[in-house]
Each structure stands twice: as C-alpha cells, then as structure tokens.
Amino acid sequence: MINTQISAFAADVFEGLASTPRRLSSKWFYDERGDALFQQIMGMPEYYLTDCELEIFQTAGPELLDAIGNRSFDLIELGAGDGTKTQFLIEQFLAAGANFTYRPIDISAHAIEILGNLIRRRWPTLPFKPVQDDYFSALDRLGKSQGDHLRLVLFPGANIGNFAPEEAVQFLRHLRKFLREDDLLLVGFDLKKDPAIILAAYNDPAGYTAAFNLNLLRRINEELGADFRLDQWKHWETYNPVSGATRSYLVSLADQSVRLPDYGRRFRFDVWEPIEVEISQKYNRPEIEAMLQQAGFTFLRHLEDSRGYFSDALARV
Ligand SMILES: C[S@@+](CC[C@H](N)C(=O)[O-])C[C@H]1O[C@@H](n2cnc3c(N)ncnc32)[C@H](O)[C@@H]1O
C-alpha cells in the first residue's frame, strides 16, 4: 500500500522502473558516496569537462561584471556541487569590489554542506544563502527577482545536458519566468567533438564512472530498502554522434527481480535488459544559440576553453 510519506526519491524510482524503457534519474546520483565518486571522475584525465570549465571560469569574471554593469546582484547557481570552479568567479568578483549575494542550489545535502564549509572558511563575510532542494522547488521559494539588483544565474558543469534537448528548452523557459529584463544566464554546454574523446570521458578504464552509476542502485537499497544485487549489473556507455547524446545504462546480467518495499512491488528484469541512468547531451554552437533564443533569452556570446571543447554561453533576458 502506498503511504503519503513516500519520498520524492521513492516516487521517482518507482515511476522510472515502471516505465518502458526503464530509467532512473541522474539527479539522485549525488549522496555522500556519489559526491566522492564524482570528485574522482572530475580528477580523471579523460574527464575533460571540469578542466575546460575551470579554464573558462578562471578568466570570465571581468566579462561577467561588464555585462552586469555597476549593479548589485544575486549569484544564483543551479547544481552548485562543491563549488570548485565557482570559487574562481567569486574571487574575481570580490577583487573587483562587486556587491553580491551567493545563492547556490543543490539537491545534495552533502554537496551543500561541503560548499558551505568552503565559503565560510574562505569568505566569512560574503552574503551566502544556500538552498538544498531541487532546482525548481528552490526557484519557487526564491520567487521572481525583486528590487533593483540583477540576477546572474549560473548553470555550470554541462548539467543542462542531463535533459533531452526539448526538455532543456522547457527548463530554460521555466527558468526565464523567475527572471526580469537584464538578468543574465551563464550555461555550461559540452560541445560536439571527436566521439572517442566524448566516450572516454564516460567510460574510463579505472571504472570510476561504472562505480558512480552503480552507486545509484546501492543508494536505492540503502535508503529505500530495495535489494538490487550490485554484481548483477554492468555499466554500458554509448555516444551517438547523430543525436549528440551520450547515454549511460546499467544492464542486467541475469533474469532477476528487485523489490521496492515502499510500493510493495517487485520489478522483473530480463537478462540484458537495460536501465537508462543518464543522458549527457552534446551541442554545437548554433544549436545552443537557437535553444537560448527559443527560451526567451538574447544570446550574447560563447566563453570557451582554449581547445574549443566546452562553452559557457552567456545570455540576457
Ligand atoms: C555534475 S555535478 C556538477 C557540480 C558542479 N556544478 C560542477 O560543475 O562541478 C551536478 C550537481 O547538480 C546537482 N543536481 C543534479 N540534479 C539536480 C536537481 N534537479 N536539482 C538540484 N540539484 C541537482 C547534483 O547534486 C550535483 O551536485
């Protein structure tokens, strides 16, 4: 029997496992162990995304401040993680005497805690208002921008790639509703490139990505009392250069069933049946510009790394 206390996590897992094809949302990857595994992924030579965006953030400060003008602003960051890259922007903003409040949003309690420790240690007087929640619930709580200061919304890490392209436009449209004229948006997009480079970033020989994806099943066991057998699932990665989508699957190695006690339900899996656990969509520059325009933003420019692998696209409402 379904009781009313079932968490959003349980509801999402139930819905994903009951759908065809089966899927689990990548937003649940990040518990404490998931955060630690993601740190290891970011440190791998194959995972170019972090290095590229770090390179961009190390020099993007003046350009962003230029776009902001002399106004005070809220720096809202969606899916902030541990703030490794954003601290470079904050450093440049503070050095330039900018007046802003940092409002990171992340669904992971652990990420918000690590980030809070970092910010309070480095900049104890920086106005800091973290929110631990899903992007949209957090934006609902913030409401529409008010007063005469601007909002600069950061959506880094190519997190937008975790939506299919049509969902990404809807996401940006929805985000647009919380913003006013002149507010700014900086979104990190992973650019289309040699498929071998892309695939290697999600299919590392050390097995960190496999461990990261399997950790989702462990989390479901631990928090929802399910009985996934972790050794009966295999990580499988694909990149389709036509669609630009990287997709991560966990593939069942046996005929098996898994119990989800909150719903009093068993899910049967056939041998070789996949569960899709993540999409990481890659874009080219015109696709990014069109997407921002469709969502009601004026595209300003691409801030790119020296290899041209990654774009933080800057846009204005
Ligand atoms: C790939 S990590 C990126 C972290 C950091 N922005 C970076 O670029 O290194 C994604 C982060 O977004 C958070 N996240 C994913 N889906 C989310 C959602 N729907 N709402 C809020 N946070 C989310 C995760 O908890 C995680 O910390």
The ligand as an ORCA input file, in Angstrom:
! r2SCAN-3c Opt
* xyz 0 1
  C      27.639     17.077    -12.446
  S      27.534     17.782    -10.826
  C      28.208     19.360    -11.193
  C      28.660     20.121     -9.992
  C      29.273     21.477    -10.285
  N      28.282     22.422    -10.797
  C      30.370     21.350    -11.297
  O      30.188     21.826    -12.416
  O      31.414     20.763    -10.970
  C      25.812     18.061    -10.723
  C      25.335     18.696     -9.439
  O      23.977     19.096     -9.662
  C      23.160     18.619     -8.604
  N      21.835     18.346     -9.178
  C      21.528     17.428    -10.133
  N      20.222     17.473    -10.432
  C      19.676     18.433     -9.631
  C      18.368     18.967     -9.474
  N      17.344     18.504    -10.206
  N      18.170     19.960     -8.583
  C      19.210     20.439     -7.845
  N      20.470     19.978     -7.944
  C      20.704     18.998     -8.830
  C      23.862     17.406     -8.071
  O      23.542     17.139     -6.724
  C      25.335     17.748     -8.259
  O      25.911     18.361     -7.137
*
